[in-house]
Amino acid sequence: MLTTIDQSFAHRVLIVDDEPSSLMILEGALSDIAEVICSDTGFGAIEKAQQFLPEIILLDIELPDISGLEVCRRLKNNPKTSGVTVIFITSHNESKFEHLSLELGGIDYIQKPVDLKVCRLRVGNHLKLKTQEQQLKHSQRLLAIESERLRVTLNSIGDAVIATDKEENVTFMNPIAERMTGWIMHEAVGKHITDIMQLCDATTKHKSLNPISIALKEQRIVAMALNCQLTSLDGRVHRVEDSASPIRDGEGNIIGGIIVFHDVSESIAMAVKMSHLANHDQLTDLPNRILLHDRVAHACQVSINNGFCVALMLIDIDHFKYLNDTEGHHYGDLIIKLVGKRLESIVDLNTTLARVGGDEFVLLLPDIKSTCHVDAVASDLVHAMHQPFRIDGKEFNLTISVGISINPTDSNTAELMMSHADAAMYKAKEHGRDRFCYFSDDLEHEFHQRQSIDKLLRAAIESNSLEVHYQPKLLLSDKKIVGAEALVRLRDEDGNLISPIHFIPLAEETGLINKLGHNVLKQSCKAAKKWLDQGHPIKIAVNVAAKQFTDPNFIENVAQVLEDTALPSSYLELEVTESALMRDFDETIATLNGLSDLGLSIAIDDFGTGYSSLSYLKLFPVDVLKIDQSFVKDMVVDKQSIDIVKAITHLAHSLNLRIVGEGIEEQAQLDMLIQLGCEEGQGYLFNKPMPESEFDKLIS
């Protein structure tokens, strides 16, 4: 029985929810511990609360007529129902709803979907608190006629009891309270309740207000704040629940307060354990399908706000059924556990690896900015399985098939992502297993294209077969060729040129950019030395990627190329973008000074498109500013563009820098650049980039 005072006392619970299924489930879960009354509207709940006077109301926030919050406010303002215990049940997870519900007098907050075991524990505990309230009232009645019996009764209660005067100084403690607080009653009497009960929030450790203080101030029965922790005098910690109430004399005057509390540490630990078991796979202890679904849904929702993508990988062990049948389920289970641990060891902490049943795992990657990352992770997963698994001296060679779905590219819900990843996984099996496939044909094509280009690029670098084309740079005054920009080119198996926009970013992402840049620099310097020996002193300009520029060995590598090719450094110009220069000022100035000491010149490429600080620009040993072709193209028809070009030319002249216009395609652009004082230029109006052999003919 839940009461020790009146064995015939029947507990009564009112459930308020507009979903019939929720009412039915909750009624079935609680009918054996209390009489259950149901209502599917707010006004109906208020009427039934006044009629049946339930001890506890399980109250949904969203109701069809008025909100549960308003229902709570009206009940608390009605003297007849103000003492009812309100537990909110809601699907809202924003903290503002929890704060508002507690401010209105609610004492608990249960998230949907409801964990029925936790719900029963909480309702049971609150019913127990209600029983204790009855015990307190009973004790108060006895106090007027028999103080000694009250003392014996309080000492016999299985929960801790502390009484205070109206100034909140302790007047009584029972043995349980002594044990939980670490104080002996005769030492505690006269001390303030906050000195005896050290309360704080179990999560934040912020100090909590004692419920007796609230009960005396607001002259009502109150419960301890959720997630409350009591630290005893000797340092022991208890998670506690309680009820506090004012003590009134025969005339109704408040003469003190009393608090009854008990240790719920075991109940909370059990609830946490039950929650973990409900959301994790028992064999691998990885998240199960239920927890995965919640995290996928959350990641998809977040991706809508931040503009990133979400990737879901379904991982299936190839031929596992055959292995399980031949070796037995014991070995099958051990292999599942080993596969789970190996997968777990190679994924990031911000991902979710789950086992969704049988030999299937799922990896969730939130906040994906590039499919390159997805490719890399999927490749790591496949390759990680190539190392044999060893069990009891036996060696097992396994492979996996991985299906990938991307949100929002090919799906916009957790369900669709699972379905599409499953379809992609079977596509991987159809293509021979031991691989991964995308559900999206576009992403699949993009991946294979990237793989093909990556293979071509690596082969071209290793075989020194990258091509360098040269675009002449002319003095605009007399059209004399004074230099050339080196531009790298890559051909496919059929001899067709691949656009640099496809392989340069790939080289940067895969770490090949340093080798590629070194190859281009060496070819370009070699060509410039040849032209110099032939009587054509042409300065060669070579682009430098940001990752090359930050390479600690870059200056040494440039010096070595100049030495190997015997090219005087005055015939080499390195072009660096604004963004590369502005990454780290100290590092940039050191690198530029080191390059300048070699005797070569420095050009800032695409000037005006980045975010250079003019104060920094004065400190950089820069020789050339190149006007970005977007400004050159638009300046004939766009006033803002011509104003930018004017500003750049004026800046260059004031700093004694040479200025080069890029992308000159029309005579009007040329005339305007000459008028503004631009000395050099390049573009299709003069020549397109050409192979070295054609450039030889041009200058000869």
N, C-alpha and C positions, 0 to 999 in steps of 0.2 A: 504494500500500500504506500502511496505517496504522502500520506498524512499520518501524524502520530497523535493528533488531537481529537479529530472527529472521524471515526472509521467510516461513517456513512457519508462523509463529504465527497461529492462528485465533482470532478474537474470538468470545466466547460470551455471549449475552444471554438471561436468563430473564424471561419476561413472566408476571405473575400477575394474573389478572382472572377473575371468575366470569361475565362476559358473553361468550359465544362470539363475538359479532360484534366486540367490542373486541379479543379475542385475534387474530382473523383479520386485522383492519385493521392492527393494530400489527405482526403478524408479516410481513405483506406489505410494510409500510413499511420494515422494518429488515433483511429477509432478505439484501439485497445488500451489507450492511456487516458482518454478523456471523452466526454460527450461532445460530438462535433456538430456544429451548426454552420450552414453555408449560405452565402449571399453572392450574387453576381453583379450587384450595383452598389454605388457608394451610399445613396440614401437608404437603400434596403439594409445596408450594414449598420447605419446609425440607428435605424428603427429596431433591428434585432438586438443590437448591443444594449439598448435601453430596456428591451423586453426580457432578455435572458441573462443579462449581466455576466458575460463570459469573463474568465480571468485573463485569457490571452486572445488577441486578434492577430491572425496572419493576414496581412493587408497588402494587396498589390497596389503599386503606385498608379498604373495606367488603368482607369475604369471608364466605362462608357458615358456616365453622367457627370460625376465630379471626380477629381483626382484623389488618390489615397492620401496624399498629403493634407488635403482639405478635410477629408474624413477624420484624420488623426487630430487636426486642430480643433474640430468641433467636439470630438469626444473628450479631449483634454479640458475644454472650456466648460463642459457640462459636469457639475458636481457628482451627478449620479454615475457617470462613466469615467471620471477623471483618473481613477486608480487602475484602469484596465492596462494590461501590458500589451504594447503594440510592437509586433515584429514585422518589418517590411520585407516583402518578397518581390524582387524586380529583376528585369533584364538589363536595367541601366547599370553601367559600370563607372560613370563619371563620379568623382569624389564629391561634387557639389550636391548630388542627390543624397549621398550618405550623410553629409553634414546637415542638410536641411531636414532630413528625416529625424536625426538625433535632436536637432534644435526644437522640433515640434513635439518632442516627448517620446519618440520611438526609442526602444532600448536595444534593438537588434536589427540586423540587416542581412538578408540571405539572397545570394545571387541565383538567378535562373541560368541554366537548368538546375533545378533543386536536387542536391544530393540528399536523398531521403534519410539516410542514416544520420548525417550531420543534423538534418532538420529535426529528427526525433530526439537526438541528444540535446539540442538547444531548447526545444519545447519542453522536454522532460526537466531540464535544469530550471527553466523558468517556472514550470509548475511546482517544482520543488521550492523555488523561492517564494511562490505564492503560499505554499504550505507554511513556509517559515514566517511569512507575514501573519498567517493565522495564529502561528505559535506566539509571535510577538504580541498580537492583540490579546491572546489568551493570558499571556504573562502580565500584560498591563492590568487586566481585570483582577488577576490574583494579587498584584502588588498592593492594591488598596486594602486588602484584608489579610494577606499573609506574605510579609516580605521574605521570610526565611524559606518558604516553599518556592518563591520565585528564584532565589539564589540556587537552590538545589536543582530546580528545573533547568535553569540556564547552564549550570555546570554539567548537566546530563545531556544537553543537546550535542549531537554529533558534529555540528558546525561551530566555527569560532563566533563568539559574541563579545562585543565591546560596547559599553554604555558611557555616555559623557553628560556633563551638565550643559546648560545652554550656551556657555562660553567655549564649548568643545574640548573641555578638559576631562580626561578619563576618570570615571567613577567606579567602573567594574570591568573585569575581564574574566572569561571562563577559561578552563584549562586548555581547550583547543586553541583559543586566541593566544594564550601564553606560548604554546608550542610553535605556532605559525609566525608570531612576531618576534619571539626570542626574549620578550619582556616578562618579568614576574609581576603579578598584579600590584603588590604593595609598593613596588618601585615605579610602576607606571601611573598609579593614581595621582591625579593633580597635574600630570603632564598633558600638553596639547596632543590631540589625536594625530596630527601630522608628524609629531616626533615619534609616535609609537608605530604608525602604519606608514612605511616608506613605499608609496605607490608611484608607478611610472608606466608609460606606454611600453609594451614588450618589444615593439619594433624600433621606435625612435628613441627610446629611453628618456623622453621628455617627462618631467614631473607631472603627476596627475592630481587633480583636486579631489580631496576626500569626499565621498558621498554624504557623510554626516554634515559637512559644511553646507552642501547644497540643500539637504533635507531641512536643516534648521533655517537657512536663508529663505527658501521658497515654501516652507511649511507643508511639505508633501513627501510621500514615499518616493525614493529614487533608487536606481540601480547603478552599479559601478560601470564606468565607461568600458566599451569593448576593448579586448586585447590588453587587459590590465595585469600588471605584474607587481607582486609584493616581495620586497627584500627584507628578510628578518635581520635582527640585531647581529647575528653571527654570520651573515652573508648568504644564507640559504635563500633560494629564489622559488616562489610559487606563482603559478598562474591562477588567478582568483576570480570568482563571481560572487556578487553579494546583493543585499538589499538593506537600505538604511531608511530610518523613519524617525520623525520627531516623537518625543515622549511627552504626553500631556497629563495634567493632573485631573482630578475629578471635575473641575470646572472648565476643562478644555484649554487651559493655559500651557504653553510649551515650557517644560522644565528641563529638557535635555534631549539627547538623541541616542539612538541605538543602531548598531550595524551588525548584521549576521553575514558571514562570508565563509566560503569553503574552497578547497584546492581542486582545480579542474585540470591540472597539468596532465594527468593520465588521459582524461577525456580528449583534450586537445591533441596530445600525441597520437592517440588512436585515430582521431579524425584525419590528421595529417597522413598517417600510415595508410588509412583506407583510401584517401584521395590519391596517394601515390600509386597504390595497387590498381586503382580504377583507371589510371592514365598511363601506365607503363607496362611493357611486355615482361612477363614473368621470367622468360628464359634469358633474355639479354639485358633486361632493365632499361632498355631504350624506350622512348615515348612510343605509345601505341597509336592505332588509327584514330582514336577519339581525340587525344591531345594534338596529334598532327593536324587533324581537320581544323581545330581551333586556331592553330598557329598559321596554317595556310590562309584561312579566311582573314585573319588579322593582317598578315603580310600583304595580301591583295588590297585590303582597304587602305593600308598605309601607302602602298605604291601609287594609289590614285592621287594622293596629296603631294608626294615628293617627286613624282615624275619618273621614278626608277621602274625597273622590271623585277619580276619574281620568277625564279626558275624552280621547277619541280622535276627531280630525277627519280624514276622508278628503276630499281636495281634488282635484277633477278639472276640467281645462280644457275648457270647453264647445266643441264643434265642432272640436276640435284635429285630428282625422283629416282633415277637409276642408282645413284650413289646411296640414297637412303634405303632402297630396297635390297641392295646387295650387301651393304655394310651393317645395316641395322639402324634403328631409330636412335640408339645411344650415340653412335658415331655421327649420325645426322644432326642431333642436337648440339654436339660438341663443335661440329663444323659451323653451324649457324652462329654459335657464340664467338668463335674465332673470327669469322667473317665480320661480325658486328664490331668486334674490337679493332680489327685492322681498318675498317672503314672509318671508325670513330677517331683513329689515330692520325688520319690524314686530312680531316675536314676542319674548318675554322670554328671558333667558339660561337660565332654569331649565326651559325647554321643550325638546322635541326635534322638529326638523323633518327629515323624511326623504323621500327619493324612492324609491318602491317599484316603479317601472317605468312605461314609457310616459309619459303625461302626468299621472300620479297622484302626489300628495304626501300625506304624513300628518303631522299635528301632534299631539304628545302633550303634554297639560297635566296634570302631577301636582299633588297637594295642592289640589284644588278645594274651596273652602268654600261656594260659592254658584253657582247656575246663572246668576246675573247676569253673573259673570265670563266664563262660557262664551259667553253671548249677545254680550257686548261684543267678545270676541276673534273670534268667527265673523263678526260684522258688519264688523269691521275688515278681515278677510281678503277678504270679498266686495267692500267698497268700495275696497280698495287696487287691485283689478284694473281699476277704471273709468278710471284714468289710462292713456292709450295707451302702447304700447311702440313705440319707434322703432329700426329697423334699416336701415342703408344708405339713409337718406332716406325709407324707407317707414314708414307708421304702421299699427300693428295694434291693433285694439280687441278686447279679450278679456273674457270673463266666466268665472266658476267656479261649480261646484255643490259644496256641502259637506255631507257626511253626518256626523252626530255620534252617538257611542255613549258612554254613561256607565257606569263601573264604581263601585259594584256595582249600580246601579239596573236596568240592562237586560242586564248581562253580568258574568261573574266570571272570565273568562280572556282572555288576549291574543288567542287565536284567535277567540273569540266577539266581542270588541270590533271586530276587523277586519271580521268578517262582518257585524255589525250596522251598522257605519259605512258599509260598502259598500251595504247595503240602503237606508239613510237617504239616501245620496248619490243613488241612482237615484230615490228619492222626490222629492228636490229637482229633479232633471231633469224628472220627470213634471209637476211643478207649475210649470214654465216656465223652469228654470235661473236663474242669477244670484241664488242664494239658498242658504240652509242649512236643513236639516231634522234633527230628532232621530229616532232609532230608536224611542224611548219615546213612546207616545201621550200619557202623562201629562205628560211634560216638554214635548212639543210643544204641548199644550193650555195648560200653564202659561206658556210663552213667548208664545203668541199672546194670552193673556189679559193678560199684562204689557204687551205692545205696545199692546193696545187701551186699557188704563187709562192708560198713559203718554201716548198720543195725546189721550185725553179730558182728562187733567190739564193738559197743555200748552195745549190749546185753551181750557180754563176759565180758566187764569191770564191768557192773552193777552186774552181777551174780558171779563175781570173778572166771570165768571159763577159763580165758586165761591160756594156758599151757606155762611152761618154760622148755626148754630142756637145757642140760648141756654138753658142749664139754670139755673133760679133757685137762689140760695143764700140760706138763711133763717136768722134768729135762732131757735134751737131753743126759746127760752123763750116766745116769743109768735107764732112762725111768720111774722114780718114779713120780706118780701123786702128784703134789703140788698145783694144783688149777683147776678151771673150769670157763669157760665163760658161762654166762647165756644168752640164746637166746630165745626170745618170739615166740610162735607159736599160730596160730588161725586155727580153723577147721570150715568147712562149715556144712550145714545141714546133709550131708551124711557122715560126719566124716573124710573127706579128708582134708589134710593140705593145707592151702593157703600160697603162697609164701610171705615172709616178704616184698619183693619189691612191692607188691600190696597193703599192708595195712599200712606199716610204713609211707610212704609219705602221704597217705590219712589221717592218724592220725595227722600228722604235719599240714596239710592244714586245717583240720576241728577243730583243737584246742584240740583234744583228747590225744595228746602225753603226756601231764603232768599226766593225770590219768593212762594212759597205763604204763608209766615209773614208777610211784609210785607203781602200782600193781606188776610189775616185780621185782622191788627192794625189796618189802616186801616178796614175795615168795622166792626170792633168799637168802635173809638173814635168813629167817626161815629154809631153807634147810641147809645152811652152819652151823647154830647153832645145828641142829640135828646131822650132821656129826661130829661136834666137840665133842658133848656129847657122841657119839659112839666111840670116840678115833681116829677120822680121821680129823686132823686139815688141812682143805682145804680152801685156800683163794678163795672167789667167786668174779669174775669180772663181773660188770654190765655196759652195754652201756648207755651213757647219751646223749640224743638228744640236738641239739643246743638250742631249745626253752626251754627245761628243765634247761639247764645250765644258761640261762639268767633270769630265774624265780627268783624274789627277795626272795621268800620263800624256795628256793631249799635247802640251807644249813640246815635250821630249819627242813624241811621235812626229810632229810637224818638222822639227829640226832634223830628225833622221831622214825623212823623205827628201828634204831639200839637199841634204848631204849625199844621199844615194843617187839622186837625179842630177846633181851638180847644177841645179838651177839657182841663180842669184836670187836672194830673198826679195829683192825689190820688184821682181816680176810675179810675185804671188800676192793675191788679195783674198782674204777670208771674209765671207759674208755671214753675218750672225743676225738673227731676228731680235727685235726689241724684247720679246718675252724671255728669251734665253738670257739676255743681259741683266734683266731686272730681278732674277731669282735671289741672288745673294750678293749684295754690293761688295763686300770685302773680298769674296771669292772672285767676283767678276773683275774687279780692278786688278787683282793679282795676276789673273790669267791674261788679261789684255796687255798689261805691262810686260809680261813674259813673252808674249807673241810679238809685241812692238819691238822688244829688244833684239829679236831675230832679224829685224829689218823689213818685215813684210808690212802691208797696209791692211787696215780693218775697215769694213763697210757694214753699216747697219741696213739690213734688208727690209723691204716692205715698211719703210719708215712712215709713221703717221697712223698705223693701224693698231699699234699696241698701247702701252701706258708708260712710256719713258718719262722720267723726271728730268726736266731741263737742267736742274741743278746738278744732277748726276752726269748728264751728258757732257757738261763742261770739264768734268774730271776724267772722263774716259779718253784714252789715247786712240780716238777714232779719226779716220781720214776721209770717209765717204758716207754720204747719205743717199740711199736709193728711194726715190718716190714710188710708192706702190702703184701698180698698174690700174687699180680701181679708180684712183684719183685722176690719173692721166686719161683714162677712158671717158670719164664723166665731166672733165673740167670745161670742155667746149660748150656743154649744154647746162651745166649745173653750177650755180654761183658759189655754193658752199664748197664744192670740190676745188674750184679755182682759187678760192680764198685759202684753202688748206695748202695748195701747192705754192701759192705766194708766200705763206708763212714759213713753209719748209725751206724754200730757196733763200728767203731773207735770213733765216736762222743759220743755214749752211754758210752763207757768205760772211755773216758776223763772226762765225767760229773758224773761218778760213778752211772750210771743208769743201771737197769736191762734191758735186751733186749729179746724180744719174737718174734719168727718167726711164721707167720700165714700161713695156707694153705699148710702145708707140706704133699705131696702126694707120693713122690718117695724117695727111699733110697739115690739117688745121691744128692737130695736137702738137706736131713738130714746131710749127710757126709760133704757137703760144709758149712752148717751153723755151725756145730761143729768146723770145721777147722777155721772158721772166728771168733770163740769165742762167738757164740750165746748160752746163757745159757738155755733158755726155748723155748718150741714150742708146737704147736697144729696143727692138721690136720687129714685128712682121712687116712694117713699112720698109725696112732695110733687108733683113734676113731672118729666116726661121732657124732654130737650132739645127745643126747639121753634123753628120759623122766627121771624124777627123780627116778622112781622105778628101771630102768635099771642101772642108775648110782650107786644106792645103792648096787646092786649086784656086780658091777665092783669093787668098793672099798672094798667090804667085802671079 
